[in-house]
């Protein structure tokens, strides 16, 4: 695996510094930035004071600019940076809101370090990581939609059979290379399908594409 460049944005000094030590302890991870709030992180990015990270681990509650606002700006101005939310708030509505807004993963701050490491690696590899808590939040959202809308099968876009195959494998966390091997396609062709799917669905990224698939019953969540 290539080196994964990571930024941490959290106003709690001890937590941020401890998380930085954990990141530094993993061989393939490189900590490129620590910031106490969203404004200082954006300033570092804008002035090129730091290397551009592959992944930004952000808190929700920060002075000046909260995680929701920071996530929105990052997806507007730095689309290649994947956001992992690490928060004490785990309400299903908030989780769904952040995933829908483009966050690649949402973890509780009391998660195991092994899960955080796995989440970082998976997000870097596939573009998203949904743990059981996130899946349950998405399930609740899908169930609510099913109760409030008469026709949940009315998908707003037309997908080809191949696109549906690719979408299902994306939802199963297959990488482009793994999808290509499974469907006998080149990695470049798979990436083309992924981009087309994101554009058709009007999503921000792969995580949003998975949410789209769940909303329209194109992928069944594990029970």
MIZA-681901 format. One record per residue: x, z, y of N, C-alpha, C, CB in turn. Coordinates in pm, whole numbers, plus 50000, padded with zeros to 5 digits. Each point is the difference from the previous one (the first is absolute). Glycine has a CB too. Layout:
<atoms>
XZYXZYXZYXZY;...
</atoms>
This chain:
<atoms>
500845000049880499165000050120500875000050124498185012249877;501424980350225500734999750126499905013550071499574975350018;501355026950075499965012250080498725000350084502525000750007;496815010649992498745001550074500275008350125498634998449787;501164995750330500235006950127498725007350043501734982650069;498435030349962498845008650023500115007450133499745002749752;499154998250319499895008050122498995011149978500604980050144;499665031649917499085011449991499505003350140501215009149795;497484992450218499395003750129499125012249976500064975850086;500425035949958499275012549978500475010350102499744995049752;499335012250308500375009450106500465013549948498374988550145;501495014249727500445012749943501484998849960497655005249917;503215001350160501444998049983500505003249860500245005350239;499395006349709500495004149869499534990349892500005023950074;498734972249932499474990649900500714986650011497785011650007;502384983550117500634986950020501455000049950498514996150200;502215014649832501395000849957500135001449849500565010350220;498544997449720500025001549853499664986949932499345024050024;499704968850032499654986949944501164990450014497595003950056;503134997150056501184991650019501065002649895499524999550243;500685013149722500975003449896499584994349865500585021050124;498124979549848499494994249876500254984949997498255018049986;501464975250124500224985650007501484996849977498064997550160;502815010149904501454997649988500515002549858500255006450239;499025001649684500465003449865499714989049898499655023850057;499534966449980499644989249909500914988150027497585007949988;503094987449909501064990250016499554987350071501025009149795;497804985650169499594987150057499265001450133499864991349768;499995021150282499335002250129501035001650111498075010949882;501594984450237500845001950118499135004850116501624982149922;498655030050126499265005450113500574994050129499505021649874;499704970750197500504993150120499515006550129500084979049869;498905029750122499465005850123499185012449971499984977350103;500185032849984499125011750002499435001450140501345011649817;497354989750195499375001350131498955011049994500414975650052;499425031550061499055011050003498614995850043501905015050049;497974972649999498674995150036500014984750003499545020950133;499284973449877499874985549997500664993050116497915003249880;502005002850239500584993650118501514998749989498145009350136;502535001349818501464999349987500414990149892500165023950077;499044975149817500314990449894499874985750052499205016349827;499734981050245499814986550055501094996650101497535002349965;502915007650111501084997650097501284996149928498965016550159;501334990249729501184996549921499904985849947500285024149937;498544972250018499804986449949500134989750111498505009049821;500884993950293500004990450111501384998050060497665006750047;503155003949954501344999050059501064996849895499305016350176;500234981449700500914997049889501045011149981499674975650043;499905036849985500875011549982500195003249852499245009050221;499854986449698500055002549856499844987049923499085023250036;501404976749841499724988749912498504999249976502285002149888;497224985950098498594998649968499755004949857499784980350159;499335029349824499745005149865499094990849920500295023150087;499814978049782499044993349913498715008249993501874989749866;498315023650139498875009249984500095011050105499904995149752;498965008150309499915011350092499085010549938500394985050203;500135027149779499205011149951499525007950121501305001349779;497404998950243499485005850124499005011249973500354978150113;499615031449981499025010849997498754995550075501835017649987;497084989549996498774996750073499925007650132498864995649782;501515017350216499895008450119501355001050071498145013149893;501984980250221501225000550079499644999950147501304988149819;499515018250266499705000150143500174986250062500735023850010;498404973050084500144987450073499344988149934502095008950086;498254988849790499454988649926499805004249854501154983450156;497625016149797499765004349862500314988749901498245015950082;501654987349791500344990349896499124987849999500825018849868;497914982950168499094988550004500464990050105498105014749926;502244990450192500464991350109501334993349966498805014750164;502124993149780501314994549964499864989249894501075021950056;498114980649844499784990149894499474986950058499555018649837;499524982450257499424988150062501064992050074497825011950023;503024994950055501044993150077501034993649909499655016250188;500754991049708500984994449906499484987249937500885023149955;497854976750009499444988049936499804988650098498895014749836;501074988450291499894989550101501374994450039497935010950085;503074997749924501294996150055501124998949896499295010850209;500604996549682501045000049896499334998649864501545014650143;497964973649831499154997949882500755001649868498654984650138;502685014349865500765001049875500215014649958501144978550057;498635031150035500195014149967498775005149926501505003350202;498715001749678498895005449921499885014950028500334982549819;498455022050202499745013850041499535008449882499434992050230;501245019349749499565010249905499585012250081501544991449814;497215012650173499515011950071500265012249913498224986450121;502365023949939500255012749931499345010850085502224991949895;496665013650057499175008550086499385011649923499524980150142;500125030349935499255011249940498524996749992501695016350091;497884973349979498594996150001499734990049888499875004050250;499244999649660499744991249885498504997049985502035009549885;497254990250226498584996649995499844985349960499475017550177;499624979649729499824986249952499764989950111499105009749793;500104994050308499704990650108501254996350078497715009750017;503165000250008501244997450073500954991549917499735021750122;500364981349749500864992149912499564985450000500415020349856;498294977450125499484986349998500244993150133498275006949834;501545000450275500214994450134501454995450017498205015050091;502744993149865501424996550017500404988449910500485023750061;499024976149816500304988749911499394987250056500065015549801;498734985550249499334988450059500734995150125497825008349910;502865000950159500754996650121501404994949968498695017150124;501664982649747501264993849963501055009049940499514984850175;500225028349813500985008849936500204995849855499365019050154;501884981349800500314995649864499825011149897501604983750096;498425028849950499835011449910499585012150082501724990949837;497625018650097499575012350066500245011449903498244987950141;502645021349898500365011249913499775013350071501694985649885;497985024650038499915013550054501405005650018497755003649889;502425004950211501325005550027500505009249889499494998350241;499605006649676500435008649890500214992249870498765018850107;501394968149903500254992049879501395003149944498484981750087;501725015349786501315001849938500994989950056498915008749791;502364995250213501014990850052500114987649912501265019450097;498484982349773500064988549909498934989750035500915014849820;497914990150224498944990650038500374992750128498295014749890;502304992450205500404993550125501034989249974499535021150126;501454982049790501034990049966499354988049933501725018249975;497374984449931499314989149931499164991850097499955013849792;499404992950303499174993050098500854990750086498405019350003;502754985550042500904991850082500454987749922500785020550124;499634981549752500474988849918498874990049974501695015149893;497114990050079498874991249970499554992250123499295015949821;500664990850293499624993150125501014989050032498915021150085;502364981849896501044989950027499854988149905501565018150082;498064984949795499914989649897498714992050008501415014249854;497454992550163498704993349990499214999650131499965007249764;500435001050334499295000150127499005011250015500324976050003;499425031749890499065011150010500225009849886498334985250115;501175027149902500005010149895498745008450019502575000449984;496554999349917498775007950006500015010249887498734980650103;501375032249931499965010549899498555003649968502235008950079;497525000249826498615003349964499145004550118500865006249777;499745001250319499245004450115499514988450085501325020949999;499544969350022499634988250078498964991849923502284999550108;497944998849764499054992349919498615006450002501894992549854;498075020850143498705006950004499344997950136500845017149836;499954983150271499454997550134499444985950009501635016350099;499094974149844499534986150001498774998449912502344992250041;497625015349850498824999549911498765005250075501495003249796;498675007750277498885005550076499524990050105500895023249963;500074970250101499654989950101499244988449936502015006550135;498474989049748499344988949931498615004049952502244991449928;497625020950023498695004849954499015000950116501125012749815;499384991950300499135000950118499544986250043501195020850074;499744969649922499664986350037498954994349904502314996750096;497855006449775499054995049900498605005550023501874998149835;498055014450214498695006250024499344995050127500815020049879;500004976150219499454996450131499834985150020501055020450087;499544971449824499854985650014499334994349876502054999050146;497014992049876499214994749889500834990949909497985001550144;502894990449915500734990149920501485001850021498094983850017;502565023849894501435002550014500824988949937499555024550001;499804966249932500744989049937500174988250095499115007249779;500334994050341500074989150097501365000150069497515001150035;503514993949897501354999850053500064990450118500975005549772;499594998950342499974991750121500924987949996499435020450122;501424978549777500904988449989499934994549858501545009450179;498844978149804500014993849869501425000149945498034985450061;502125020649821501315000849936500034990949878500295023650081;500854969949899500174991749881500235009049879500944981050139;498945013349743500245007649877501435005449998498314985949878;502645006050167501405004350003500195011550099500734976849938;498635022350177500125010650099499435013149947499864983050184;499055016149739499435012149941500955006149898497694990750037;503005000749886500985005049904501135007250071499424981349844;501095012550261501105006050076499565013150064500954977150044;497845023050011499485012050066499885011649902498764985550160;500775011749720499875010649900501355006149966497984988549906;503045003150080501335005049967500645007350117500264981249839;499455014450283500465007450118499415014149999500194978450131;498535022649837499345013049995500585009049892497934989250085;502665004849814500635007649892501465003150030498434989349839;501995008250285501345003250050501094991349939499235023250033;500434964649928501014990549954500754994750122498614993749796;502705004550191500784993650106499804984949992501705018749996;498784974150105499894985449998500674994149877499934999850249;501255005549719500744995049884499245002649871502155003950122;497255007949866499255003549879498734991649988500915023350013;498434974250100498814991349998500394985949957498925013850181;502204981449875500474986749964500304998749852500944997950227;499695012349717500314999949857498725000249917502185011750046;496844996049999498745001449925499184987150004500015024450053;500014968750062499164988150017500794987049993498505013750140;502794987449828500874988249990500054992450133499464998349754;500775009350353500124994450134501325004350060497505000050029;502974992550069501225004050070499665011650095500954976449984;500075031650047499805011150093499524994950136501785013149881;498744975550160499604994250129498534996150000502344991750032;497195002849855498584996349989499125012450006500634979949864;499795030750067499235012550002499935005650141500705004849763;500434995050309500005005050137499064991750087502375008049971;497584979050004499064991450072498575004049976501634981649986;498045021449887498655004549967499705013450069500134988149778;500855020950223499825013150063499694998450150501575010449830;499214981250236499794997750144498634993750025502494997250031;497144993049886498694993650015498875010049981500994978549919;499175030449983498975010049975499865009650118500474998449754;500655005950301499985009050115499314993250118502125011249922;498214976250100499394992650111498514997749978502194988850040;497435007449837498594997749970499175012750018500674982149839;499885029050114499265012650005500065006550138500495003249758;500374991650329500135005850134500635013849998498034986950068;502895015249837500645013049985501325000650077498935002549774;501575009550244501275001950070501194998449905498855015350160;500974988849716501114999949904499445001149858501555010650172;499364991549732499595000649860499095011849972502144989049939;498135022550124499145011749980498564996950043501985015250034;497884978050078498674996150045499344990249906500735003850233;500084987749705499484990349903499425007249878501684983050079;499015027549877499495007849887498685006850037502365003849918;497585001550203498765006250048498874989850003501345016450136;498964971449907499024989150001499494997349859501134989850201;499785009849702499624997349861499085010949946502154987949966;498145024550071499185011149954498614999550064502075013949966;497904983250164498734999550073499034990049940501225006650205;499324981949752499144989249951500024998849847500404988050215;499985022949720499955000949853500804988949932497765010550021;503314985250043500904990349938501025006949913499684984650194;500415028749821500895008049917499335013349974502074988750094;497895015249780499375012549961501035011149997498284987549866;501455023250209500915011450000499995006949865499635003050246;501525002249710500035007349874499165012750009502284990849952;497035012349940499135011849999500835012549979498094986249910;
</atoms>
